[in-house]
Amino acid sequence: HPHWLDVQLEDRRFVLGKRYALGDFHGEAPPRDIAGIVRQGADTLSAICRHADPHWQCLAFRAGGYALGNHSDLVLKALWQNGIRVESSVAKGYFLKTRDSCVDFRHMPSQANWWVAPSGPLDRPGTEGFFEVPIVAVPRNPWNNVPFLLKRVLHRRHYFDSGGIGFHDARGQGWDKLARLFPFTAWHLSFDYHTHSARGLLRILEGHMRAHANDEHIYGAAIGHPKSIGPYQRQLMREFVNLARERFGGRLTFATYKQVYQAITGSLSTP
């Protein structure tokens, strides 16, 4: 979330800058350029995690707000140079346009997973490079969005208030907010929302797997922001894991990105 580099604290309130995605820092002088930001992030994570595991590697990436479209060639190049080998920003069918960014994953490859060349683009399968592990997703439209809108009111007690205001909520214009009520985008397999149920998340997983029924292996990501997860969301995650194991048995494995990378390459060494 590189937009925090531009945030100012004034009178105990955060004042947002104009830039949001990594690509928005194109043309900045080092170390505030794209390459410098990626390097600082990878080095900081490595310094922290290697206290626990001396062999720890910063291996996977998800763009803040999924915003990887702007100058994605430069972003991917910087990621590759810093040892990132798994890309996981894509949620097939997801579309969101606000005054700060535009995320459009409506025209991604048909297969469950694909290779992305070190300079991109994301939507063109390659033979080597990053291994794309998309976020599990199914189509979202105005019709199946209606139950979600009702649950926002009916299940308000499940909401976990982290005390913050979302970036787009704070800056969104009226038309942006109205468009989100009638979306043609995608539902994510996410534990963040107070409107989801474990069975609803299971239906998202089942829909994603049906969409890729011809693939021998399907690697997909589930997501959740720690700042958005309270008691209900933790229980939701627990119930979903149990339901998914009952539904798919030995065909389903919950794995880390490290384990995925080992499975597809047979090694953890990176160039």
N, C-alpha and C positions, 0 to 999 in steps of 0.2 A: 504494500500500500504506500507507494512513494509520495502520495499527496501530503503525507505528514511532514515531508521536508519543507513544504511551503506554509504550514500552519503557524499562525502567530497566537500567542496568549495575551489577550488584552482584557483587563478588568475581570480576570478569572474566567474568561470565556474564550473558546477556540474560534479564531477567525480563519476561515478556509481560503486557500489560494485559488489560482485559476487552473492549475494542472492536476491531473488525476492519475493517468496511466503512465507506465514507464516510458512509452513512446513519446509522451509529451515533454520529456527532458532531452529530446533530440537537439543537438547543437549547443548544449550547455558545456561549459569548460569543466575538465576533470577537477575534482572527483564527483561533481554533481551531474555528470553525463550518464547515459544509460550504462555504459561499461563500468563506470565507477560505482554506481549504486548497486549493481549486481555483485560486483567484487566485494564491496563492503558487507552486503548481506550474507554472502557465502562465507566470508572470513569470520564474521561475528558468530554465525551459527556453529561453525567448526570449532571456534575457540571455546564456546560454551559446552558443546556436546562431547568434545574429546576429553573432558574431565571425567566423564562416565565411561566412554568407550574410545580408547586411543586410536582405533581404526575407523571411527565414524566418518562417513562421507556425506556431503551435501549433494543429494542425488536427484531430487525431484522438484518440480516447480509448478505452482498455480498462480496465475496473474491475479493481482488484487482486483476484485470486481469482475474477474474474467476478461479484463480489457487487454487483449493481446493483439488487436488489429492494427493499431497505429505504429508504423515503423517496426513491424514484427520481425523483419529481417535483421535489424540491428539488435533487437532484444534477444532473439534466438542465438545470434552469433555470440553475444556476451554470455548467455547461459552456457553455451557449449564450451567456451573458453574457460569457464569456471567449474567444469566437471559435471554439469547437469546432464542427465541422460534420459530422464523420464519427464514428459510434458503432460500436464493434467489440468489444463485450463478449459478445455472444450466440454460443453454440454450440448449435444446434438439438438438442433431445433431452437435453441435459446436465442432470443432477440430482445435487446433493451437499448433504447435510444433516449438519452437525456441531454441536457445542456453540457454535460461534462464528458460524456463518452458515448460510443456506439459499439455494442457487442452484437455480432451477427454470426451465429453458428448454424444458419439454416441450410447451408449447402456444403456439408461435410461429406467425406467418403462414406460409402454404404457399409463397409466392414466395421466390425466391433472395435478393432484396433488397427493402427497403421504406423509406418515409419515416417518421420518428418525430417527432411534434409536440414542440416545445421543452419541454413539461412532461410528455411521455409520454402514455400508457404505452407500453412497449416492444412489447407484443404487439398493438397496434392500428395497422394501417397508416394513414398520413395522406397528405396531398398535398404537404406541404412540411415543412421542419425538418431534423433530422439524417438523413443517409443511412446506413442500417444495412448494414455489411459483416460478415456473420457469420463466425466461425471455421469453416473446412471441417470437417464432422463427419458421422459415420454412427452408427447405433444400436450400443450396447454392451450385452450381456446376459450372464447367467451362462455361456452356452454358448460364446460366442466369447471370453469372458474366461479360459477355462481355458488356452489356448495362451499368453496373456500371463503367467499365473502361473508356468507352466513355464519360460518364457524368462527370468523374473526370476532364476531359479537357474542355468539353463544358460548364459546370456550375461552373467553377473556381471562378467566381465572387461571388458565394454564400459562399465561404470558409471563415471561421472565424479563423484567426491566433491568437492563444493565446500566441505566442512567445516561445513555448516550443517544445522539440523534444521527441517523444514517446520513451519509454524505449526500446521496441523491435526495433524500427527504428534506434535508436542510436547504437545498438549492433548487429543487425541482420546480418547474413552472406548472401552471394549471393544466396545460394541455398534456404535459408529461404524465402527471398524476392521473388524468382522465384516461389516457391511453392504457395505463396499467390495469384499469378496471375491465378492459375488453381486449385481452392480449391474444396474440398469435405467437406463442413462444413455447417454453417447455417447463415442466415440473422437474425439479431435481430430487434425487434421493438425499434429502437433507434433514438433519435432526434439529434444525434451528427453530422451526415454526411451532407455534402453540396450536395451530389449526390441524396439524397432521395426526393421524393415528397409526399404530403399528401395521394394521391391515392395509391402510392407504399406502404406506411406504412399500409394503410387500407387493401391492398392485403395480407400483412404479417399477420395481425390480422385475416383476413378471413381464410387464410390457416391454421393457428394454431387452430382455432375453428373447422374447418372441420376435422382436425386430431384427435380431441377429441369430436366428435359429440355425442358419446355415454355417455359422462359424464354429470351428472345432473347440476353440477356447475363447472365452469372453472375459476380458479384464475390465472392470469398471470401478469407479470411485464413489464412495459415500462421503458426504461432507458435513461439517458442523463447526461453527465458530465458538470457541470457548466463552467469549463474551455474551453469547446469545443462549447459552445452555444453563438452565436451572433444573430444579427437581423433576418437573414434568418431562423435560427433554431427555434427561438421563434415563428416566423410566421408559420413555419411548424407544430409546436406543436399545435398552435391555430387552424389551418385548419384541422389537423387530428382529434382533439377532436370533432369539429363540424361535420365532415364527419362520424365519428364513431357513433355519437349520431343519425344522420339521418339514418344510415344504420341499426342499431340494436335497436333503440328506448329504451323502458323500459327494454329490456333484458340485457342491458349493464350499468354497474355502474363504475365510476372512484372512487377508494377508496385508502386509505392509508393502510400500513401494520397493523397499530393499529386497523383499522376498520375490516380488514380481520381476525385478531386474535380474535377480539370480536365476529365476525360472526360464527367462527368455534368452539369456546369454550364457548361463552356466558359470558366470564369474561376476565378481564385484569390482574387478579392476577397471579403471577408466583411463583413457589416453591422457 
